[in-house]
Amino acid sequence: APGGSVVYRDEAMRYIKDISTTVYLKVPFEVIEERNKYVPPHAVIGLGRKTLRGLYDERHPLYEQHADLVLETHGKAADDVVTAIADFVFPS
């Protein structure tokens, strides 16, 4: 999995799309905020002077734009997420 800032580089995203299937595991901002509450700001690449919310709002539409599959994962069991990905990649 590449770093989150790869979505800013169209050339990189075209390459990734050419060689793979891109899945965006969509998570509400509040969940990401909770997961990162003990992470120092310098550990979030691309944050700079932006807030975590600002970075999320900026990247979220780019992730969706470049994804072959967007999956809402909040409240779903890991097995269900894996099954959805497998069904997309290997349709019956």
Rosetta blueprint (number, residue, H / E / L):
1 A L
2 P L
3 G L
4 G H
5 S H
6 V H
7 V H
8 Y H
9 R L
10 D H
11 E H
12 A H
13 M H
14 R H
15 Y H
16 I H
17 K H
18 D H
19 I H
20 S L
21 T L
22 T L
23 V E
24 Y E
25 L E
26 K E
27 V L
28 P L
29 F H
30 E H
31 V H
32 I H
33 E H
34 E H
35 R H
36 N L
37 K L
38 Y L
39 V L
40 P L
41 P H
42 H H
43 A H
44 V L
45 I L
46 G L
47 L L
48 G L
49 R L
50 K L
51 T L
52 L H
53 R H
54 G H
55 L H
56 Y H
57 D H
58 E H
59 R H
60 H H
61 P H
62 L H
63 Y H
64 E H
65 Q H
66 H H
67 A L
68 D L
69 L E
70 V E
71 L E
72 E E
73 T L
74 H L
75 G L
76 K L
77 A L
78 A H
79 D H
80 D H
81 V H
82 V H
83 T H
84 A H
85 I H
86 A H
87 D H
88 F H
89 V H
90 F L
91 P L
92 S L
